[in-house]
Amino acid sequence: MVSLKTELCGIELDNPLIPASGTFGFGYEFAEIYDINMLGSFSFKGTTKDPRFGNPTPRIAECDRGMINSVGLQNPGVEKVIENELPKLKRCFSKPVMANVSGFSVEEYVYTVERLDKEEQIGWFEVNVSCPNVHGGGMSFGTSPEAASSVVRAVKAVTKKPVIVKLSPNVTDIVAIAKACEEAGADGISLINTLLGMKIDLKSKKPVVANKMGGFSGPAIKPVAIRMVYQVYEAVKIPIVGGGGISSAEDVIEMMLAGASAVEIGAANLVDPMACPKIIEDLPRVMEKYGIKNLKDIIGGAH
């Protein structure tokens, strides 16, 4: 028998699969299709202090081996998430969930984390300093070690729960930012978020996405994600949640060999809502094929 179990910041997971924020709503939508308790966990929709309508439409552009999205953190705001979304989630998901949090100032990050901290079902905070399609916030905090550190320190002061920082790949030195987050007290690093991309319509001769640019995700970005996880694993001692272009059990193994303790699945959920159950079901076969008995044993195995 193979073991799919892994651990993330002291919390055991039945398997390493975590649907990524922005691709899984608040979970209960997918619970209508399959039992989401089979997942390791999932990261719920990026939540901000105030409600956000998001960016103007069109927000999605299909590309070769991927897609561009510029949703713009559409969400009902933290108060409505606590009041409406989490009670619905509790009825269909019995495991700790990851709360993805964004902000446009350090104070907004702190407010949102402080409000969600009281919610028993939240196991980890995934603090997003890396959203590439929101003006004035998000990625601006994730592109400098100092700015990312300031968010981590402030958030850590208002919660005892593990804080995992989601980093942007749109930087010159991912290692410097990851190390700064670790030094500021982060309990884990999540990478990568989407790459900044663009698509132009040949007929209109204009960008397809109303925001002009957006986050490029899908299988095409996997080599970048693997490389960044590998680099950060060499530089920090805290666990890594790896993601970016993952769509098969083989991809999960590769990401864990690079250094990930858990693996996020993003765009694949939008292509096939059953992507995660299929990968979980296929993992034992792939593990046996490559002589792997215990997934925990292969974390960072490529180093």
VOBA-1610 file (N, C-alpha, C; in pm, whole numbers, padded with zeros to 5 digits, always signed):
BEGIN
Met+00085-00122+00000Met+00000+00000+00000Met+00087+00125+00000Val+00052+00220-00085Val+00124+00347-00087Val+00053+00446+00005Ser+00125+00545+00054Ser+00066+00649+00140Ser+00070+00783+00068Leu-00048+00844+00057Leu-00059+00975-00008Leu-00048+01090+00093Lys-00037+01055+00220Lys-00041+01159+00325Lys+00079+01252+00317Thr+00054+01377+00352Thr+00161+01475+00364Thr+00125+01569+00478Glu+00210+01666+00503Glu+00187+01759+00614Glu+00217+01900+00568Leu+00135+01994+00613Leu+00156+02134+00577Leu+00145+02221+00701Cys+00257+02274+00744Cys+00263+02361+00863Cys+00202+02294+00985Gly+00232+02165+01002Gly+00187+02093+01120Gly+00049+02031+01110Ile-00020+02053+00998Ile-00154+01995+00977Ile-00142+01882+00875Glu-00189+01762+00912Glu-00178+01647+00820Glu-00285+01655+00712Leu-00245+01622+00591Leu-00337+01614+00478Leu-00345+01470+00430Asp-00466+01427+00391Asp-00483+01291+00339Asp-00410+01272+00206Asn-00393+01379+00133Asn-00316+01379+00008Asn-00274+01523-00019Pro-00180+01544-00112Pro-00124+01679-00128Pro-00208+01774-00212Leu-00323+01731-00264Leu-00396+01814-00360Leu-00481+01923-00294Ile-00457+02047-00341Ile-00529+02164-00292Ile-00575+02246-00412Pro-00703+02244-00448Pro-00748+02335-00554Pro-00712+02479-00520Ala-00661+02551-00619Ala-00611+02686-00596Ala-00724+02787-00589Ser-00699+02893-00512Ser-00796+03000-00499Ser-00830+03060-00635Gly-00957+03092-00651Gly-01001+03152-00777Gly-01048+03050-00878Thr-01023+02921-00849Thr-01066+02816-00943Thr-01165+02720-00878Phe-01201+02747-00752Phe-01282+02651-00676Phe-01393+02718-00594Gly-01413+02847-00617Gly-01516+02919-00543Gly-01498+02904-00393Phe-01609+02878-00325Phe-01605+02850-00181Phe-01633+02702-00153Gly-01608+02619-00255Gly-01611+02474-00235Gly-01745+02409-00256Tyr-01851+02471-00205Tyr-01982+02402-00210Tyr-02033+02387-00353Glu-01985+02471-00446Glu-02026+02455-00586Glu-01975+02322-00642Phe-01851+02288-00608Phe-01793+02161-00654Phe-01850+02043-00577Ala-01897+02067-00455Ala-01954+01959-00373Ala-02080+01901-00437Glu-02138+01973-00531Glu-02255+01921-00604Glu-02212+01816-00707Ile-02083+01814-00741Ile-02032+01724-00845Ile-01964+01601-00783Tyr-01888+01622-00674Tyr-01822+01509-00606Tyr-01801+01544-00459Asp-01765+01443-00380Asp-01740+01465-00237Asp-01604+01534-00221Ile-01606+01663-00190Ile-01481+01738-00185Ile-01396+01703-00062Asn-01450+01620+00028Asn-01369+01574+00142Asn-01256+01480+00099Met-01259+01439-00027Met-01149+01355-00076Met-01023+01439-00101Leu-01035+01571-00106Leu-00920+01659-00129Leu-00833+01669-00005Gly-00707+01709-00025Gly-00623+01740+00091Gly-00682+01859+00165Ser-00709+01963+00092Ser-00780+02082+00138Ser-00813+02161+00012Phe-00854+02288+00026Phe-00860+02377-00089Phe-00847+02520-00039Ser-00808+02607-00130Ser-00791+02749-00097Ser-00912+02823-00152Phe-00990+02884-00061Phe-01115+02944-00113Phe-01091+03079-00180Lys-01197+03127-00244Lys-01190+03246-00330Lys-01126+03362-00258Gly-01034+03431-00328Gly-00962+03543-00268Gly-01056+03643-00204Thr-01035+03670-00077Thr-01127+03753+00002Thr-01059+03883+00042Thr-01132+03992+00027Thr-01083+04124+00062Thr-01172+04185+00172Lys-01125+04294+00230Lys-01201+04361+00337Lys-01340+04402+00287Asp-01344+04466+00172Asp-01471+04517+00117Asp-01513+04433-00003Pro-01644+04434-00034Pro-01690+04362-00154Pro-01624+04421-00278Arg-01600+04333-00377Arg-01542+04379-00504Arg-01620+04319-00620Phe-01658+04407-00713Phe-01725+04359-00834Phe-01624+04295-00928Gly-01499+04339-00920Gly-01396+04285-01008Gly-01372+04375-01128Asn-01295+04326-01222Asn-01258+04403-01341Asn-01370+04401-01444Pro-01367+04497-01538Pro-01467+04495-01647Pro-01450+04371-01734Thr-01557+04333-01805Thr-01553+04219-01897Thr-01514+04270-02036Pro-01461+04181-02123Pro-01427+04041-02100Pro-01306+04024-02009Arg-01310+03914-01931Arg-01206+03888-01831Arg-01122+03766-01862Ile-01163+03687-01959Ile-01096+03559-01987Ile-01055+03554-02134Ala-00935+03505-02159Ala-00890+03481-02297Ala-00821+03346-02302Glu-00868+03259-02391Glu-00802+03129-02408Glu-00675+03147-02493Cys-00571+03073-02455Cys-00442+03079-02525Cys-00394+02937-02550Asp-00289+02924-02629Asp-00226+02793-02647Asp-00175+02744-02512Arg-00213+02623-02473Arg-00165+02561-02349Arg-00192+02645-02225Gly-00302+02723-02227Gly-00332+02801-02108Gly-00443+02903-02130Met-00454+02994-02035Met-00557+03097-02043Met-00509+03222-01969Ile-00568+03336-02005Ile-00544+03460-01933Ile-00673+03496-01860Asn-00660+03529-01731Asn-00778+03576-01659Asn-00749+03710-01593Ser-00851+03794-01591Ser-00840+03923-01525Ser-00969+03949-01448Val-01000+03855-01357Val-01126+03864-01283Val-01122+03982-01186Gly-01007+04007-01125Gly-00994+04124-01039Gly-01047+04106-00898Leu-01028+03985-00843Leu-01064+03957-00703Leu-01212+03984-00673Gln-01299+03947-00765Gln-01442+03960-00737Gln-01476+03873-00616Asn-01536+03935-00514Asn-01577+03859-00395Asn-01673+03944-00314Pro-01752+03882-00225Pro-01854+03957-00151Pro-01802+04037-00032Gly-01670+04029-00005Gly-01614+04097+00113Gly-01615+04005+00233Val-01524+04029+00327Val-01502+03935+00437Val-01625+03915+00525Glu-01705+04021+00548Glu-01821+04005+00637Glu-01922+03906+00578Lys-01947+03919+00447Lys-02042+03828+00380Lys-01985+03687+00368Val-01852+03676+00352Val-01790+03544+00349Val-01816+03472+00481Ile-01798+03542+00592Ile-01821+03484+00725Ile-01969+03452+00745Glu-02053+03543+00703Glu-02198+03530+00727Glu-02265+03426+00637Asn-02224+03423+00509Asn-02296+03339+00411Asn-02216+03220+00357Glu-02091+03244+00318Glu-02015+03142+00245Glu-01963+03031+00336Leu-01905+03067+00449Leu-01846+02964+00536Leu-01951+02870+00597Pro-02069+02918+00637Pro-02171+02823+00685Pro-02212+02721+00578Lys-02221+02766+00451Lys-02254+02672+00341Lys-02142+02571+00323Leu-02019+02619+00333Leu-01903+02530+00318Leu-01899+02425+00427Lys-01931+02467+00549Lys-01924+02376+00664Lys-02015+02254+00646Arg-02123+02273+00571Arg-02218+02162+00551Arg-02163+02055+00457Cys-02060+02087+00379Cys-02012+01988+00280Cys-01862+01959+00290Phe-01791+02026+00383Phe-01647+02004+00393Phe-01608+02001+00540Ser-01548+01889+00582Ser-01522+01868+00725Ser-01375+01886+00763Lys-01291+01926+00667Lys-01147+01940+00694Lys-01110+02088+00709Pro-00990+02115+00760Pro-00944+02254+00762Pro-00932+02308+00619Val-00972+02433+00601Val-00969+02497+00469Val-00867+02611+00471Met-00816+02646+00354Met-00718+02753+00341Met-00791+02881+00302Ala-00770+02988+00378Ala-00835+03116+00349Ala-00739+03204+00270Asn-00774+03231+00145Asn-00691+03318+00061Asn-00735+03463+00084Val-00640+03547+00121Val-00669+03684+00161Val-00588+03782+00076Ser-00654+03888+00028Ser-00585+03993-00046Ser-00617+04129+00016Gly-00537+04229-00020Gly-00561+04362+00033Gly-00494+04468-00051Phe-00534+04593-00027Phe-00478+04707-00099Phe-00395+04796-00007Ser-00384+04752+00117Ser-00296+04817+00215Ser-00266+04712+00321Val-00162+04735+00398Val-00128+04643+00508Val-00247+04634+00604Glu-00311+04748+00629Glu-00425+04752+00722Glu-00540+04664+00675Glu-00562+04660+00542Glu-00670+04575+00489Glu-00639+04427+00507Tyr-00515+04388+00482Tyr-00476+04249+00507Tyr-00501+04213+00653Val-00458+04300+00743Val-00471+04275+00887Val-00619+04263+00925Tyr-00702+04353+00878Tyr-00845+04351+00912Tyr-00908+04219+00869Thr-00880+04178+00744Thr-00944+04058+00690Thr-00897+03932+00763Val-00767+03922+00790Val-00715+03806+00863Val-00771+03803+01005Glu-00776+03918+01068Glu-00826+03924+01206Glu-00972+03879+01215Arg-01052+03918+01117Arg-01194+03877+01115Arg-01207+03726+01090Leu-01126+03674+00998Leu-01137+03531+00963Leu-01071+03441+01067Asp-00981+03496+01145Asp-00905+03416+01244Asp-00996+03343+01342Lys-01111+03400+01369Lys-01204+03342+01467Lys-01280+03221+01410Glu-01271+03201+01279Glu-01347+03093+01215Glu-01273+02960+01231Glu-01337+02870+01303Glu-01275+02743+01342Glu-01228+02658+01223Gln-01302+02665+01113Gln-01271+02577+01000Gln-01145+02618+00923Ile-01100+02741+00942Ile-00982+02788+00870Ile-00856+02731+00934Gly-00780+02655+00855Gly-00658+02593+00906Gly-00534+02676+00879Trp-00533+02743+00762Trp-00417+02824+00721Trp-00468+02951+00655Phe-00385+03054+00656Phe-00408+03171+00572Phe-00311+03167+00455Glu-00365+03184+00335Glu-00280+03200+00217Glu-00287+03349+00181Val-00183+03422+00218Val-00183+03567+00201Val-00129+03599+00062Asn-00218+03651-00021Asn-00188+03672-00163Asn-00123+03810-00181Val+00006+03812-00205Val+00075+03938-00237Val+00114+03937-00383Ser+00035+03863-00464Ser+00084+03832-00599Ser-00019+03841-00709Cys-00136+03900-00685Cys-00237+03903-00791Cys-00194+03999-00901Pro-00182+03950-01026Pro-00123+04034-01131Pro-00224+04120-01207Asn-00353+04120-01166Asn-00449+04193-01248Asn-00535+04290-01168Val-00480+04340-01057Val-00552+04437-00976Val-00464+04560-00962His-00517+04675-00997His-00438+04798-00988His-00425+04841-00842Gly-00304+04881-00804Gly-00285+04946-00674Gly-00271+04852-00556Gly-00273+04723-00576Gly-00260+04632-00462Gly-00208+04499-00509Gly-00227+04398-00428Gly-00190+04264-00472Gly-00043+04255-00507Met-00014+04249-00637Met+00122+04220-00679Met+00222+04326-00634Ser+00176+04449-00611Ser+00270+04554-00570Ser+00338+04519-00437Phe+00270+04443-00352Phe+00330+04399-00226Phe+00426+04282-00247Gly+00406+04208-00356Gly+00484+04086-00377Gly+00608+04104-00462Thr+00634+04228-00504Thr+00746+04249-00594Thr+00869+04306-00524Ser+00860+04329-00394Ser+00979+04371-00319Ser+00986+04298-00186Pro+01107+04258-00143Pro+01120+04188-00015Pro+01068+04271+00102Glu+01088+04402+00098Glu+01046+04488+00209Glu+00894+04494+00221Ala+00827+04512+00107Ala+00681+04523+00108Ala+00617+04390+00150Ala+00668+04280+00097Ala+00614+04149+00135Ala+00635+04124+00285Ser+00753+04160+00336Ser+00782+04142+00480Ser+00687+04221+00567Ser+00654+04343+00524Ser+00567+04428+00605Ser+00428+04366+00620Val+00379+04303+00513Val+00249+04236+00519Val+00257+04115+00612Val+00362+04035+00598Val+00377+03913+00680Val+00382+03949+00828Arg+00466+04044+00864Arg+00480+04081+01006Arg+00348+04128+01065Ala+00276+04210+00988Ala+00150+04266+01037Ala+00043+04157+01054Val+00037+04066+00959Val-00063+03959+00965Val-00031+03860+01077Lys+00098+03827+01091Lys+00139+03733+01196Lys+00105+03786+01336Ala+00096+03917+01350Ala+00067+03977+01480Ala-00079+03957+01523Val-00167+03918+01427Val-00309+03907+01462Val-00364+03765+01447Thr-00278+03668+01419Thr-00325+03529+01411Thr-00218+03432+01459Lys-00264+03323+01520Lys-00173+03214+01560Lys-00173+03103+01455Lys-00265+03115+01358Lys-00275+03012+01253Lys-00160+03028+01154Pro-00121+02919+01087Pro-00010+02929+00991Pro-00040+03029+00879Val+00059+03110+00847Val+00048+03209+00740Val+00139+03165+00626Ile+00077+03134+00512Ile+00149+03094+00391Ile+00139+03210+00293Val+00253+03255+00243Val+00254+03372+00156Val+00259+03330+00010Lys+00160+03375-00067Lys+00156+03340-00210Lys+00232+03444-00290Leu+00339+03400-00355Leu+00431+03491-00423Leu+00407+03499-00573Ser+00445+03614-00627Ser+00433+03638-00770Ser+00558+03589-00844Pro+00541+03527-00961Pro+00658+03489-01043Pro+00710+03608-01124Asn+00635+03720-01122Asn+00670+03835-01206Asn+00774+03924-01136Val+00884+03863-01096Val+00989+03933-01023Val+01125+03887-01076Thr+01229+03964-01042Thr+01363+03926-01089Thr+01428+03823-00997Asp+01393+03825-00867Asp+01459+03734-00772Asp+01358+03676-00673Ile+01299+03563-00707Ile+01197+03501-00623Ile+01256+03457-00489Val+01382+03417-00489Val+01446+03366-00368Val+01458+03475-00262Ala+01497+03596-00303Ala+01513+03707-00208Ala+01381+03738-00139Ile+01271+03733-00214Ile+01140+03765-00156Ile+01094+03652-00064Ala+01116+03527-00104Ala+01080+03413-00019Ala+01157+03416+00112Lys+01286+03445+00106Lys+01368+03452+00228Lys+01323+03566+00319Ala+01287+03680+00259Ala+01238+03793+00338Ala+01109+03757+00411Cys+01021+03683+00344Cys+00895+03640+00407Cys+00923+03544+00523Glu+01017+03450+00502Glu+01054+03357+00608Glu+01109+03432+00729Glu+01198+03528+00704Glu+01257+03605+00814Glu+01153+03689+00888Ala+01047+03730+00816Ala+00941+03809+00879Ala+00842+03723+00958Gly+00859+03589+00950Gly+00775+03501+01030Gly+00677+03415+00955Ala+00682+03417+00820Ala+00591+03332+00742Ala+00612+03185+00778Asp+00502+03109+00779Asp+00507+02966+00812Asp+00522+02881+00687Gly+00498+02939+00570Gly+00508+02865+00445Gly+00508+02961+00328Ile+00546+02909+00212Ile+00547+02987+00088Ile+00462+02913-00015Ser+00378+02988-00086Ser+00297+02931-00194Ser+00342+02995-00325Leu+00377+02912-00422Leu+00421+02966-00550Leu+00408+02857-00658Ile+00368+02901-00780Ile+00364+03041-00819Ile+00219+03083-00847Asn+00197+03214-00842Asn+00073+03268-00896Asn+00093+03280-01047Thr-00002+03341-01115Thr+00003+03348-01261Thr+00111+03443-01311Leu+00157+03416-01432Leu+00248+03507-01501Leu+00166+03616-01570Leu+00221+03733-01581Leu+00150+03842-01647Leu+00151+03819-01798Gly+00031+03814-01857Gly+00021+03783-01999Gly-00078+03872-02072Met-00080+03858-02203Met-00166+03943-02287Met-00198+03870-02418Lys-00317+03898-02471Lys-00355+03843-02602Lys-00425+03953-02682Ile-00390+03963-02809Ile-00449+04066-02896Ile-00535+04000-03003Asp-00656+04053-03022Asp-00748+04003-03122Asp-00710+04061-03259Leu-00687+03975-03356Leu-00638+04020-03486Leu-00744+04098-03564Lys-00872+04067-03541Lys-00979+04138-03614Lys-00998+04280-03560Ser-01010+04290-03426Ser-01032+04423-03367Ser-00901+04500-03348Lys-00788+04422-03352Lys-00656+04479-03328Lys-00644+04541-03188Lys-00721+04486-03095Lys-00721+04535-02957Lys-00698+04416-02862Pro-00651+04445-02740Pro-00638+04336-02641Pro-00772+04267-02619Val-00769+04135-02604Val-00893+04057-02583Val-00954+04087-02447Val-00868+04099-02344Val-00915+04123-02207Val-00931+04273-02185Ala-01044+04313-02125Ala-01073+04456-02105Ala-00964+04525-02023Asn-00904+04452-01930Asn-00797+04508-01846Asn-00662+04512-01920Lys-00665+04475-02048Lys-00548+04465-02137Lys-00458+04346-02102Met-00417+04334-01974Met-00332+04223-01931Met-00401+04144-01821Gly-00351+04023-01799Gly-00408+03940-01693Gly-00312+03829-01656Gly-00359+03741-01570Gly-00275+03631-01523Gly-00279+03513-01618Phe-00164+03474-01669Phe-00153+03360-01760Phe-00126+03234-01678Ser-00213+03134-01696Ser-00199+03008-01623Ser-00224+02892-01718Gly-00201+02770-01666Gly-00220+02652-01749Gly-00089+02577-01768Pro-00093+02465-01841Pro+00025+02378-01854Pro+00151+02449-01902Ala+00136+02556-01980Ala+00255+02624-02035Ala+00345+02684-01928Ile+00291+02713-01808Ile+00374+02779-01707Ile+00441+02680-01611Lys+00416+02551-01629Lys+00470+02453-01534Lys+00622+02455-01522Pro+00699+02463-01629Pro+00844+02465-01612Pro+00894+02583-01528Val+00826+02698-01540Val+00863+02814-01458Val+00833+02785-01311Ala+00717+02726-01287Ala+00677+02693-01149Ala+00772+02592-01086Ile+00807+02488-01159Ile+00899+02386-01107Ile+01033+02450-01071Arg+01082+02535-01162Arg+01211+02602-01139Arg+01207+02688-01014Met+01099+02765-00996Met+01092+02856-00881Met+01077+02779-00749Val+00997+02674-00749Val+00984+02591-00629Val+01118+02530-00593Tyr+01190+02482-00693Tyr+01322+02422-00672Tyr+01418+02524-00609Gln+01419+02645-00665Gln+01508+02749-00613Gln+01474+02788-00469Val+01345+02805-00442Val+01303+02849-00308Val+01327+02740-00205Tyr+01308+02614-00244Tyr+01332+02502-00151Tyr+01477+02503-00103Glu+01568+02540-00192Glu+01710+02544-00155Glu+01741+02657-00056Ala+01652+02758-00053Ala+01683+02881+00021Ala+01609+02895+00154Val+01496+02825+00172Val+01418+02841+00295Val+01399+02706+00366Lys+01362+02715+00493Lys+01337+02593+00572Lys+01189+02568+00596Ile+01103+02662+00557Ile+00959+02646+00577Ile+00898+02572+00457Pro+00782+02508+00477Pro+00723+02428+00368Pro+00674+02514+00251Ile+00666+02449+00136Ile+00624+02515+00012Ile+00499+02447-00041Val+00402+02530-00081Val+00288+02482-00160Val+00321+02517-00304Gly+00336+02416-00389Gly+00376+02439-00528Gly+00256+02432-00621Gly+00256+02517-00720Gly+00148+02514-00818Gly+00187+02589-00943Gly+00112+02567-01049Gly+00139+02632-01176Gly+00144+02530-01287Gly+00035+02514-01358Gly+00032+02423-01472Gly+00018+02276-01437Ile-00022+02246-01314Ile-00033+02105-01271Ile-00166+02047-01319Ser-00157+01935-01392Ser-00282+01877-01443Ser-00282+01724-01445Ser-00180+01661-01382Ser-00175+01515-01381Ser-00104+01467-01255Ala-00116+01337-01227Ala-00047+01278-01112Ala+00105+01289-01130Glu+00151+01274-01253Glu+00294+01289-01281Glu+00343+01429-01247Asp+00260+01529-01280Asp+00295+01668-01248Asp+00308+01688-01097Val+00218+01625-01021Val+00220+01637-00875Val+00352+01581-00821Ile+00391+01462-00870Ile+00517+01400-00827Ile+00635+01491-00860Glu+00635+01547-00981Glu+00745+01635-01023Glu+00755+01757-00932Met+00640+01816-00900Met+00638+01935-00814Met+00688+01902-00673Met+00653+01784-00622Met+00700+01745-00488Met+00850+01716-00489Leu+00898+01656-00596Leu+01042+01633-00608Leu+01119+01766-00609Ala+01057+01869-00666Ala+01119+02002-00669Ala+01124+02064-00530Gly+01031+02020-00440Gly+01036+02071-00304Gly+00902+02104-00240Ala+00792+02078-00310Ala+00660+02113-00256Ala+00610+02007-00158Ser+00556+02052-00045Ser+00492+01962+00051Ser+00346+01936+00014Ala+00285+02031-00056Ala+00148+02017-00106Ala+00143+02085-00242Val+00041+02052-00322Val+00038+02097-00461Val-00098+02156-00494Glu-00096+02278-00547Glu-00221+02344-00586Glu-00254+02315-00733Ile-00382+02293-00757Ile-00433+02269-00892Ile-00524+02387-00926Gly-00490+02461-01032Gly-00567+02581-01065Gly-00647+02567-01192Ala-00586+02608-01304Ala-00658+02613-01432Ala-00721+02479-01470Ala-00659+02368-01429Ala-00713+02235-01464Ala-00856+02218-01414Asn-00891+02282-01301Asn-01029+02273-01250Asn-01129+02340-01343Leu-01082+02441-01416Leu-01171+02514-01507Leu-01188+02440-01638Val-01089+02358-01673Val-01097+02276-01794Val-01183+02153-01768Asp-01161+02090-01651Asp-01234+01968-01612Asp-01264+01975-01462Pro-01390+01996-01423Pro-01423+02005-01281Pro-01385+01879-01202Met-01365+01768-01272Met-01327+01643-01205Met-01175+01622-01204Ala-01099+01724-01239Ala-00952+01710-01250Ala-00891+01659-01120Cys-00928+01717-01006Cys-00866+01676-00879Cys-00898+01531-00840Pro-01025+01489-00843Pro-01052+01348-00812Pro-00978+01251-00904Lys-00966+01287-01031Lys-00896+01200-01127Lys-00747+01188-01091Ile-00686+01301-01052Ile-00544+01299-01015Ile-00523+01217-00887Ile-00610+01238-00788Ile-00599+01164-00661Ile-00612+01014-00686Glu-00706+00977-00771Glu-00729+00836-00804Glu-00609+00775-00876Asp-00539+00857-00956Asp-00428+00808-01038Asp-00295+00808-00963Leu-00286+00881-00853Leu-00158+00893-00782Leu-00098+00758-00740Pro-00177+00666-00680Pro-00117+00537-00641Pro-00053+00462-00758Arg-00118+00466-00874Arg-00062+00399-00992Arg+00073+00459-01031Val+00079+00591-01032Val+00203+00659-01072Val+00312+00638-00967Met+00272+00639-00840Met+00370+00613-00733Met+00431+00474-00747Glu+00346+00376-00771Glu+00395+00238-00789Glu+00486+00227-00911Lys+00451+00297-01017Lys+00530+00296-01140Lys+00674+00344-01113Tyr+00687+00444-01025Tyr+00819+00502-00998Tyr+00878+00457-00864Gly+00820+00351-00807Gly+00875+00293-00685Gly+00865+00382-00563Ile+00757+00460-00555Ile+00738+00552-00442Ile+00635+00491-00346Lys+00676+00472-00222Lys+00584+00414-00122Lys+00511+00522-00042Asn+00581+00633-00016Asn+00530+00737+00073Asn+00561+00873+00012Leu+00457+00952-00014Leu+00478+01081-00079Leu+00566+01175+00004Lys+00553+01166+00137Lys+00634+01252+00224Lys+00783+01235+00197Asp+00821+01112+00159Asp+00964+01081+00141Asp+01026+01148+00018Ile+00941+01192-00076Ile+00999+01246-00201Ile+01008+01398-00203Ile+00959+01464-00097Ile+00961+01611-00096Ile+01106+01660-00107Gly+01135+01735-00211Gly+01271+01785-00232Gly+01366+01679-00282Gly+01315+01566-00328Gly+01399+01453-00369Gly+01488+01481-00488Ala+01460+01587-00564Ala+01541+01618-00682Ala+01667+01697-00647His+01682+01731-00518His+01797+01817-00479His+01919+01729-00446
//
